[in-house]
Structures are given as structure tokens and as C-alpha cells.
Amino acid sequence: MKFVYFNENYFMGESRKKFLMQLGSGLLVAGLPAQMINAATEVDEKDFIGEGVADDEKFWKRIAKKYYDVSGDYINLENGYYGIQPKPVLNAFLKNVAIANSQAARFARKDFPGIAAAARKELAGFLGVSEEEIIFTRNATEALNIAIQGYPFKQGNEVLLNQLDYFSMIETFRMLEKRGRIKVNAFDMPLLPASEDEIVELYRKLATEKTRVILLTHVSNINGLIVPVAKIAAMAKQKGIDVITDSAHALGQVKFSLPELGSDFVGLNLHKWIGNPVGAGVLYIKKHRIKEMSAMFGDVTASEDSINKLAHFGTTPFAVIMTVPDSIAFHRRMGVEKISDRLHYLKSIWVNDLKQHPNIEVVTPGDKNLSCAIASFRLKNKTSAQVADYLFKEHKIFTVSRTLGKDGCVRVTPSIYNSPEDVRKFATAAKLYAGL
Ligand SMILES: Cc1ncc(COP(=O)(O)O)c(C=O)c1O
């Protein structure tokens, strides 16, 4: 790890220094406005220890109050777009912005390469893979486009995907189809599968000898359905089919081991559930598959079996990458199990309530292995856009309507700083609008 020190005594007490070091980046900065420094939040180990079961409100209130600075203007139940950075991460980010800005080109040329390499190493450790198997991208869309467009398709190859996959990835495959490279086979995924095995069997049934790739959206952005990636990838492997996995919504929200997914191509991001500033995606490609891939951005300097051949992007959002160790450190402190359990708990409060009512259709299975934070619903007598508008205009509750068949749905995504009261208020408002 390369550290950058700038006249640290200017603003840093011993404890804050320790805190930043603990958070991972070790970046110590001077010359920042005093109010920014004063706003820095000390991470107290005691806040995270020995508590935090899903319904321990004392624990979650403390975490929300101390570590999240959330607008009080409305109740945000649309945390599926991107995550709010915890305060310690935000402070690290602001400092990193100031470093990159004040130190400018000298910093970018001399210091940043080492810092980025250290961040990549930290991330590889967090993901349980080799740093030679990952690159930073600006987001998951970019990561997955590199994987999809660089994949060695042959004429006549087919790809299997469904309506719950993320639209950008579907469009990328459709673009390749339009160019005559592949054929896309789209099927309708059941919205409420009863079990993981039902999903695996569906893929087994639909995969043919022409299928080359299955697109798997690990956690659907539409209804939050979690698909059993490892089981499907194992089945696909037996048939000689590759799986390209979109884990944009999985990382940090649900517990999984990247190497154990058995998927050789995975796109992820850090700005949804890891709490990093927006602008950090990750592409993972299993080492022995890299040489087959062609690059989207020209780079003939890296060797064919180096993943760096896929990482020629131009000028980078420096501070975003510099903050990665900080966001990982905070996320590790919380622990993905605790986060997942809480998110599932918050989701279950409203799902279990609304699914009882005749005018409301919940379109997400409630089981913990099939959904986590995200779930969606629709009202029988209203469009999804009307419902989302009503919730915001009349109750200051922000959700989002998504395309799903002809009726669409409203996606509801609490985060760990939300309270049971937030989701209960939402459920009450939805029932009111449904006329119950
Ligand atoms: C399932 C899924 N995949 C991919 C993406 C794209 O992520 P990014 O915004 O990092 O490109 C999203 C974003 O909402 C998503 O929900």
C-alpha cells in the first residue's frame, strides 16, 4: 500500500489518523476546510459489536444516526439506484477529491498508480479472487459490456436471457444479434418461483446445444429475484455453456463468494451496496479465460492473457477509486450477514402486509434465498407510474416504477438506515391508494 502524506499535523489528531488508517486508505490530507474535518465521524468499534440482529432497533438507530447523513425531506425507499455513502466514507471521499484537485497532474502521474494498485489489491482480497482477475470500470454496465462484447462468440451461437435481466445487458446482446453475430432467446421468468431448483430446472430445460452463453442477473433490478447462480453455472458447465453474471445488485446486499459462483465472467459495482462513491464498477474474468477475450478499447501493450488489456479507459475518477478501501473497510465492519438480515427483515414487514390484500399484487417471492432488500408490487386498478407518483406527492415516500410486462411494477428498496416505521408508513400509504 502506498501512502500519501501531506503535512498531516495541520488537522489530524492521533485518533483521526488511526481512524483513517483503520479505514484502509491511509490517505492523510491537509489544507482542507475546517468544517469538513470537523464533520469527520469517528468509527467506534463498540458501535458494531455484539448486537445487530435484524430487529434490534437500538442498534440500527445508532448506526443510522451516527453513520448516515440522510435528507429528511422524504423517505427514500429507492436505494436500488445507488447507495448513500456512510459518513466516514464520504469524508474520506471529500478528502480524496481535495487531494486529486490540489495535487493535480503530479499526483495523477506519480502517486495515483500506486494507490489504484493498492485499492485493486484490497478489492481482490475482499472478493476472494486474484488481483489479476479484476479491473476497475466506471460501473457495472461498462464491466458487462466489456465481457459481452469481448466474448468469443461464433456465428450461430445463441444466448439465453429473460425479462427480469437488466435492460442494458439485454440491449447489448440485442445489438450483437442485430450485427448478425448471435441469436437471442428470451424467455419469461416466473415472477414467483417456489424454489431455487425450479429456476435451475427452467434453465436446464431451455438451454440447447446452440446455447453458448446464459446471462444471469444475480439480483434482478425489477423485482429483486435472486437467482441461484452457482447451481445454474454448474448445470451450464456440464453442457459446455458459459454464464455471464450481472452481480451489480448482489455485491454487498447478499452473501456470496465470487469464486464459488462458478461464473467465469462477472460484472459488479461498488456504488450500490458497498457504499462507495458513484463511479466504481468491477469486471471479474477467471484467469484462464482472459486470453480468449477481445478488447473494447484498443490496447496492444498489455499481453493477451493479462486482464489489463481490457482496462484502457482514459482519465479516471481518481477520488472514487482512492475511496474504495474506505468503503470496503466500512462494509466489512458492518458485515454482509448483518446487512442482509436487516434488509430482508425490512422488506418482509411490507411484503407480508401488502400480499394479504386483494387489490395488491406483490411480484417478488418472500423467501430469504429468493429476495433480500428489493421487492416490487402493483395495484390492480392503477398504473405503476401513478402509484409511485402518489406515494411521493401525497406521502413523501420515494419509490420507482419499473417496466414489467404490460402492468409494470413499483420497486421498493429500503437500506440499512431506513427504519421499520419508514416501511410501515409506505405500506399504509399503498393500502390507502389501493382503496383498502
Ligand atoms: C441488475 C443491474 N445490473 C446492472 C446495473 C447497472 O449498474 P451501473 O449503474 O453500475 O452500470 C444495474 C443498475 O441499476 C442493475 O440493477
The ligand as a Gaussian input file, in Angstrom:
#p B3LYP/6-31G(d) Opt

LIG

0 1
 C      -29.144000      -5.675000     -12.194000
 C      -28.374000      -4.470000     -12.621000
 N      -27.368000      -4.615000     -13.464000
 C      -26.619000      -3.576000     -13.881000
 C      -26.893000      -2.315000     -13.449000
 C      -26.062000      -1.190000     -13.936000
 O      -25.212000      -0.775000     -12.919000
 P      -24.325000       0.513000     -13.151000
 O      -25.224000       1.669000     -12.914000
 O      -23.231000       0.379000     -12.150000
 O      -23.840000       0.463000     -14.543000
 C      -27.936000      -2.093000     -12.576000
 C      -28.251000      -0.735000     -12.129000
 O      -29.280000      -0.420000     -11.604000
 C      -28.703000      -3.195000     -12.141000
 O      -29.725000      -3.048000     -11.320000

